[in-house]
Amino acid sequence: MSTVRVQAQDFDLSAEVAALRSGDAGVGAIVSFVGTVRDMNDGAGVAEMELEHYAGMTEQSIEKIVDQARARWPLLGARVIHRVGPLKPMEQIVLVACSAAHRGEAFAACEFIIDYLKTEAPFWKKEQTSEGARWVDARATDDAALEKWAAR
């Protein structure tokens, strides 16, 4: 089972993991990644980050990424929750959680999904810093992380 949600409200990690494993005795591993807002980026203090997206298109894009992960690894479930709107430092931005019979598949799929989310999902991020507002571009390290999956 896969779940993809884009929402303004926060999420409860424990509840989301419990829902991912609920009723499936075949689950031997759940790997989760939670991304949070940092208070510093590129040498400037960050007071707030605002995430924008295109409703409908964004969810479809994320669902395609999850489908690609499911085609590569025998996942039992996947859950992606991405927040939008204004967020403060230390707030949760994104959850990626994958369940599988074994940890290797769950780890690989979780990493794959987050690498694709960082570069391929249609989100736009704007930071409010002491130097003013600025749009955040993908990092070269995010592109490099994505490239490793093409080689496999």
URDA-V830550 format. One line per field, one symbol per residue. ss: DSSP state (H for helix, E for strand, C for the rest). burial: # if it has 16 or more other C-alpha atoms within 10 Angstrom, else .. A space follows every 50 residues. Layout:
ss: ???
burial: ???
This chain:
ss: CEEEEEECCCCCHHHHHHHHHCCCCCCCEEEEEEEECCCEECCEEEEEEE EEECCCHHHHHHHHHHHHHHHHCCEEEEEEEEECEEECCCCEEEEEEEEE CCHHHHHHHHHHHHHHHHHHCCEEEEEEECCEEEEECCCHHHHHHHHHHH CC
burial: .#.###....#....##..##.....#.#####...##......###### ###....##.###.##..##....##########.####.########## #.#.###################.#####...............##.... ..
